[in-house]
């Protein structure tokens, strides 16, 4: 439902939200979940419409839309993928968590960071165990201090892994490895070949 003038539209919108709280408004029209899902995945539609449909599905927080949101993570446009990550963070389950974990390998640092934060929101920070070190390292892009603490709690066993990451081609990966190595060094854990003090 769309009102011709802005003033009347502003008066009607709160009443519509009270009447139909579970049906989001997209471009001034009230749409059903199934229509939003079709729009979110229809690549023939403009990416801004797909973005708004994904955002509206996220606002619904309906678990039935989770599969559509997971599929939206493969959209050609970053803005749609980013919104799908945000929507999944609010409603995510194990299947969303596994797809978000895949997104940690994305070429886009922004998408990696968003996926890391969403994954932490869904599943929490992994335990400080050596078998979780690679995932913890990928989650560093979230900026969450609990991830750094979890890596530090692994202790000396983490050093070879961190040193191996210093040789990788990605600047951001090397930066995370350097930061963690310095934190270890300042925490009193000695790296082979490093001076005793910095």
KOLNUDREN-184013 format. One line per field, with one value per residue (C-alpha): chain; z, x, y; residue number from 1; residue in three letters. Coordinates in steps of 0.001 Angstrom, whole numbers, plus 500000, padded with zeros to 6 digits. Each point is the difference from the previous one (the first is absolute). Layout:
BEGIN
kette: (A;...) $
w: (Z;...) $
u: (X;...) $
v: (Y;...) $
nr: (NUM;...) $
rest: (ALA;...) $
END
This chain:
BEGIN
kette: (A;A;A;A;A;A;A;A;A;A;A;A;A;A;A;A;A;A;A;A;A;A;A;A;A;A;A;A;A;A;A;A;A;A;A;A;A;A;A;A;A;A;A;A;A;A;A;A;A;A;A;A;A;A;A;A;A;A;A;A;A;A;A;A;A;A;A;A;A;A;A;A;A;A;A;A;A;A;A;A;A;A;A;A;A;A;A;A;A;A;A;A;A;A;A;A;A;A;A;A;A;A;A;A;A;A;A;A;A;A;A;A;A;A;A;A;A;A;A;A;A;A;A;A;A;A;A;A;A;A;A;A;A;A;A;A;A;A;A;A;A;A;A;A;A;A;A;A;A;A;A;A;A;A;A;A;A;A;A;A;A;A;A;A;A;A;A;A;A;A;A;A;A;A;A;A;A;A;A;A;A;A;A;A;A;A;A;A;A;A;A;A;A;A;A;A;A;A) $
w: (500000;499001;500792;497332;502300;502558;502897;499752;499514;503263;501783;498554;500461;503857;499733;497404;502202;502882;497766;498189;502148;498339;496413;498956;497723;496844;497697;501672;499462;502609;498850;501170;500965;496907;497705;501774;499618;496259;499666;502026;497601;496690;498197;497295;502587;500815;502778;502166;499996;500927;502784;501403;499775;501899;502605;500433;500419;502661;501819;499994;501719;498627;500053;496895;498024;501126;496894;497749;501993;499711;496229;499945;501295;496436;498389;497448;501901;503260;501547;499730;501434;502892;500846;499865;502515;502315;499663;500766;503076;501519;499426;499195;500655;499372;496237;499923;502169;497618;496971;501900;500840;496254;499560;502234;496923;497879;498066;501442;503360;500817;499354;502026;502910;499856;499720;502970;502179;498903;500700;503485;500579;498974;501454;502426;500170;499611;502942;500443;498539;497357;497679;499997;499229;496257;500544;502802;497703;497309;502624;500836;497248;502248;502256;503026;502851;501239;496869;500751;503594;498829;497736;502828;502302;497575;500868;498473;497827;497892;499059;497015;498510;500405;498521;496983;499407;499850;496659;498296;497162;501495;501741;502442;500964;500596;502036;502269;500418;500833;502536;501728;499948;501627;502622;500766;500250;502323;502056;500685;497444;498055;496252;498604;498232;501651;502401;503672;500107;497406) $
u: (500000;501463;498669;500353;501342;502796;498049;497160;502513;501738;496639;499020;503318;499814;496428;501064;502842;497570;497564;502556;503156;501386;499712;502796;499519;502111;499789;496720;498364;499260;501390;499716;503107;499764;499928;503032;501857;499315;501161;503158;501134;498719;503176;497914;498973;502157;502507;498481;496663;501726;501825;496741;498342;502899;499875;496242;500488;502599;497544;497434;502459;498011;502088;498144;501877;503436;500652;499158;502343;502759;499488;500107;503582;500920;498456;502149;499702;501938;497236;497560;502569;500769;496316;499555;502854;498362;496601;501439;501807;496650;498410;502844;500102;502633;499443;500444;503118;501611;499327;501303;503138;500513;499648;503065;502025;498511;502267;498065;501438;496729;497995;502483;499674;496196;499887;502368;497835;496838;501570;501028;496465;498534;502494;502134;503802;501502;501841;503722;501122;502634;497447;498043;503047;499392;496373;501025;502601;497370;497706;502635;498472;496951;501993;498622;502547;498732;501464;503468;499750;498979;503070;502260;498584;501159;503544;503235;498190;498638;503438;500767;496570;500452;503504;498677;497442;502738;501131;496595;499366;496960;500870;497101;500929;503621;498822;497877;502897;502406;497606;499477;503745;500771;497305;501497;503460;498789;498197;503340;499786;503280;500049;503084;502257;498411;501974;499134;498587;498435) $
v: (500000;503326;503470;502676;502658;499665;501495;497487;497202;500964;499890;496625;498144;499657;498722;497427;498806;499436;498164;497861;499828;496841;501251;502340;502961;500087;503005;500976;496597;497370;496672;496417;498059;497818;503051;501451;496708;499918;503607;499378;497287;501377;501102;501701;502624;502985;499272;502759;498193;496729;501851;501380;496593;498387;502785;499505;496234;500722;502238;497208;497632;497074;496800;498835;502681;498881;497876;502957;502244;497392;499925;503820;499760;499009;503103;501848;503283;500534;502113;497082;497562;502364;500376;496206;499600;502550;498332;496560;501316;500887;496608;497633;496301;497331;500014;503785;499696;497515;502242;503045;498044;499503;503773;500487;499025;502779;502359;502949;501074;501759;496835;497920;502395;499999;496202;499670;502261;498174;496624;501100;501318;496632;497519;502002;500026;496513;498450;500594;496696;499322;498371;503299;502172;500357;501061;502351;501538;500595;501546;502638;502135;500447;502311;498122;500022;496641;498394;501413;498784;496525;499836;501186;497335;497301;501061;498703;497487;502882;501356;497715;500726;503766;499880;498084;502762;502642;498539;500129;502448;501745;503254;499733;496412;501011;502995;497788;497565;502834;501519;496660;499240;503346;499461;496567;501565;502746;497372;498294;497206;499935;499449;498224;502516;503057;502208;499587;503543;502262) $
nr: (1;2;3;4;5;6;7;8;9;10;11;12;13;14;15;16;17;18;19;20;21;22;23;24;25;26;27;28;29;30;31;32;33;34;35;36;37;38;39;40;41;42;43;44;45;46;47;48;49;50;51;52;53;54;55;56;57;58;59;60;61;62;63;64;65;66;67;68;69;70;71;72;73;74;75;76;77;78;79;80;81;82;83;84;85;86;87;88;89;90;91;92;93;94;95;96;97;98;99;100;101;102;103;104;105;106;107;108;109;110;111;112;113;114;115;116;117;118;119;120;121;122;123;124;125;126;127;128;129;130;131;132;133;134;135;136;137;138;139;140;141;142;143;144;145;146;147;148;149;150;151;152;153;154;155;156;157;158;159;160;161;162;163;164;165;166;167;168;169;170;171;172;173;174;175;176;177;178;179;180;181;182;183;184;185;186;187;188;189;190;191;192;193;194;195;196;197;198) $
rest: (UNK;UNK;UNK;UNK;UNK;UNK;UNK;UNK;UNK;UNK;UNK;UNK;UNK;UNK;UNK;UNK;UNK;UNK;UNK;UNK;UNK;UNK;UNK;UNK;UNK;UNK;UNK;UNK;UNK;UNK;UNK;UNK;UNK;UNK;UNK;UNK;UNK;UNK;UNK;UNK;UNK;UNK;UNK;UNK;UNK;UNK;UNK;UNK;UNK;UNK;UNK;UNK;UNK;UNK;UNK;UNK;UNK;UNK;UNK;UNK;UNK;UNK;UNK;UNK;UNK;UNK;UNK;UNK;UNK;UNK;UNK;UNK;UNK;UNK;UNK;UNK;UNK;UNK;UNK;UNK;UNK;UNK;UNK;UNK;UNK;UNK;UNK;UNK;UNK;UNK;UNK;UNK;UNK;UNK;UNK;UNK;UNK;UNK;UNK;UNK;UNK;UNK;UNK;UNK;UNK;UNK;UNK;UNK;UNK;UNK;UNK;UNK;UNK;UNK;UNK;UNK;UNK;UNK;UNK;UNK;UNK;UNK;UNK;UNK;UNK;UNK;UNK;UNK;UNK;UNK;UNK;UNK;UNK;UNK;UNK;UNK;UNK;UNK;UNK;UNK;UNK;UNK;UNK;UNK;UNK;UNK;UNK;UNK;UNK;UNK;UNK;UNK;UNK;UNK;UNK;UNK;UNK;UNK;UNK;UNK;UNK;UNK;UNK;UNK;UNK;UNK;UNK;UNK;UNK;UNK;UNK;UNK;UNK;UNK;UNK;UNK;UNK;UNK;UNK;UNK;UNK;UNK;UNK;UNK;UNK;UNK;UNK;UNK;UNK;UNK;UNK;UNK;UNK;UNK;UNK;UNK;UNK;UNK) $
END
